[in-house]
């Protein structure tokens, strides 16, 4: 696939990512308990004990109307996540790295590998969360498994964003400017992943990076020479 073709499909995937992300807001996902400042979906991903899960749902497994509604909404969100959001964002980031590949192939392959691994971990995460929702008094091993897919997933996404920013830095003057919010987003998301993953800035970092990349993709789909040089490094 040529860089121009990769950018065009990258735009399609980016718009699909935006549509799926927007759809999460219409699923009625309202937490019943304290989320620590994170959104309800991220708070569920970050639970590490049955007590933390019970705190998020407040009455889950006891016939609470709020917790039952939240569990149903989270179940719908997991379906959207696995069937639409993960494939869309994975394709979006993967194709961006591929389109920038001619400038630095090894760096592009590293970015694509990071994105693909993150997307695969995200799919595994969805399977684990489905089990947690079905059996709220889940064994500790299930919560341990969740930790070992969620943390690496977010770390790989941040690393992928930083690598794509590095690819942009090897491009034209416009690409170098566009790399700055992409790089900042990746660095911010990584910092808060380890400092305080409940802070909304962790997810905002990803949002900044993806928004900047979508703008780049739209312009590059029209005129690839605006973004990347074609000669190998």
C-alpha positions in Angstrom: 0.0 0.0 0.0 1.4 3.4 -1.0 1.7 6.2 1.7 -1.2 8.1 0.0 -3.4 5.0 0.2 -2.4 4.3 3.8 -3.3 7.9 4.7 -6.7 7.7 3.1 -7.6 4.5 5.0 -6.1 6.1 8.1 -8.6 8.9 7.8 -11.5 6.4 7.5 -10.2 4.5 10.6 -9.7 7.8 12.5 -13.3 8.9 11.8 -14.6 5.4 12.8 -12.5 5.8 16.0 -14.1 9.2 16.7 -17.6 7.8 16.0 -17.1 4.8 18.3 -15.6 7.0 21.1 -18.6 9.3 20.9 -21.0 6.4 21.0 -19.7 5.5 24.5 -21.3 8.7 25.8 -24.7 7.6 24.8 -24.7 4.2 26.6 -25.9 5.5 30.0 -22.7 4.5 31.8 -23.1 6.3 35.1 -21.1 5.1 38.1 -22.9 4.3 41.3 -19.9 4.9 43.6 -16.6 6.7 43.7 -14.5 6.4 40.6 -11.5 8.3 42.0 -11.8 11.0 39.3 -11.7 8.7 36.3 -14.5 8.0 33.9 -16.7 5.0 34.7 -15.1 2.9 31.9 -11.5 3.6 32.9 -12.5 3.1 36.6 -13.7 -0.4 35.8 -10.5 -1.2 33.9 -8.5 -0.1 37.0 -10.3 -2.2 39.6 -7.9 -4.6 41.4 -10.0 -6.2 44.1 -13.6 -7.3 44.7 -13.9 -4.5 47.2 -12.9 -1.9 44.6 -15.4 -3.4 42.2 -18.1 -3.3 44.8 -17.3 0.3 45.6 -17.7 1.3 41.9 -21.0 -0.4 41.6 -22.4 0.1 45.2 -24.6 -2.9 45.6 -23.7 -5.0 42.6 -24.9 -8.5 43.1 -27.5 -7.3 45.6 -30.3 -6.2 43.3 -29.4 -2.5 43.3 -31.1 -0.7 40.4 -28.1 1.6 39.8 -25.6 -1.3 39.8 -27.7 -3.4 37.6 -28.1 -0.6 35.1 -24.4 0.2 35.2 -23.5 -3.5 34.7 -25.8 -3.6 31.6 -24.3 -0.4 30.2 -20.8 -1.6 30.8 -21.6 -4.8 29.0 -22.8 -2.9 26.0 -19.7 -0.7 26.1 -17.5 -3.8 26.1 -19.2 -5.1 23.0 -18.7 -1.7 21.2 -15.2 -1.7 22.4 -14.2 -5.1 21.1 -16.1 -4.9 17.8 -15.6 -1.3 16.8 -13.4 0.9 18.9 -10.4 -1.3 19.3 -10.2 -2.4 15.6 -10.8 1.3 14.6 -8.1 2.9 16.7 -5.7 0.0 16.1 -6.1 0.5 12.3 -5.9 4.3 12.7 -2.5 4.2 14.5 -1.1 1.3 12.6 -1.8 2.9 9.2 -0.4 6.2 10.3 2.9 4.5 11.2 2.9 2.6 7.9 2.2 5.8 5.9 5.2 7.4 7.6 7.3 4.3 7.2 9.4 5.3 4.1 11.1 7.9 6.1 12.4 5.5 8.8 11.3 1.8 8.4 12.7 0.4 11.6 11.0 3.2 13.7 7.8 2.6 11.8 7.9 -1.2 12.4 8.4 -0.5 16.1 5.4 1.8 16.2 3.2 -0.7 14.4 4.3 -3.5 16.7 3.5 -1.4 19.8 0.1 -0.4 18.5 -0.8 -4.0 17.4 0.3 -5.4 20.8 -1.8 -2.7 22.6 -4.9 -3.5 20.6 -4.5 -7.3 21.2 -4.1 -6.7 25.0 -7.2 -4.5 24.8 -9.2 -7.3 23.4 -8.0 -9.7 26.1 -8.9 -7.0 28.7 -12.5 -7.0 27.4 -12.8 -10.7 27.9 -11.5 -10.4 31.5 -13.9 -7.5 32.3 -16.8 -9.6 30.9 -15.9 -12.2 33.5 -15.7 -9.6 36.3 -19.2 -8.3 35.4 -20.6 -11.8 35.3 -19.0 -12.8 38.7 -18.5 -9.8 40.8 -16.9 -11.9 43.6 -14.2 -13.0 41.2 -11.0 -14.8 42.3 -7.9 -12.6 42.9 -6.2 -14.2 39.9 -8.7 -12.5 37.6 -7.9 -9.1 39.0 -4.2 -9.8 38.7 -4.6 -10.8 35.1 -6.5 -7.5 34.5 -3.6 -5.5 35.8 -1.1 -7.3 33.5 -3.1 -6.4 30.4 -4.3 -2.9 31.3 -1.0 -1.5 32.4 1.0 -2.7 29.4 -1.9 -1.7 27.1 -1.8 1.9 28.1 2.0 1.9 28.2 2.2 0.5 24.7 -0.3 3.1 23.4 1.8 5.9 24.9 5.0 4.4 23.4 3.3 4.0 20.0 2.2 7.7 20.1 5.7 8.8 20.9 7.2 6.7 18.1 4.7 8.1 15.6 5.6 11.6 16.8 9.3 10.7 16.2 8.4 9.6 12.7 6.6 12.9 12.1 9.7 14.8 13.4 11.6 13.2 10.5 9.2 14.7 8.0 8.4 18.1 6.7 8.1 21.4 8.7 4.4 20.8 9.0 4.9 17.3 10.2 7.4 18.5 12.9 4.8 21.0 14.2 2.1 18.3 14.2 4.5 16.0 16.1 4.5 18.3 19.2 0.9 17.6 20.4 1.4 14.0 19.5 4.6 13.7 21.5 3.1 15.7 24.4 0.0 13.5 24.5 2.1 10.3 24.6 4.3 11.6 27.3 1.4 12.9 29.5 -0.5 9.7 29.2 2.6 7.7 30.2 3.4 10.0 33.1 -0.1 9.7 34.6 -0.3 6.0 33.9 2.4 5.5 36.6 1.7 8.6 38.7 -2.1 8.5 39.0 -4.1 6.6 36.3 -7.4 7.9 37.8 -6.4 11.4 36.8 -8.5 12.4 33.7 -5.2 13.8 32.1 -4.1 10.3 31.3 -6.9 9.8 28.8 -6.7 13.4 27.7 -3.1 12.8 26.7 -4.3 10.0 24.3 -7.0 12.3 23.0 -4.6 15.1 22.2 -2.3 12.7 20.3 -5.1 11.1 18.3 -6.7 14.5 17.5 -3.5 15.8 16.2 -2.9 12.7 14.2 -6.3 12.7 12.6 -5.7 16.3 11.4 -2.4 15.2 9.9 -4.0 12.2 8.3 -6.7 14.3 6.6 -4.2 16.7 5.2 -1.8 13.9 4.1 -4.6 12.0 2.4 -5.1 15.1 0.2 -1.4 15.8 -0.2 1.1 13.3 1.2 4.1 15.6 0.5 2.8 18.0 3.2 3.8 15.4 5.8 6.5 12.9 4.9 9.5 12.8 2.7 9.7 9.7 0.5 13.3 8.9 0.6 14.4 6.2 3.2 16.5 7.2 6.1 
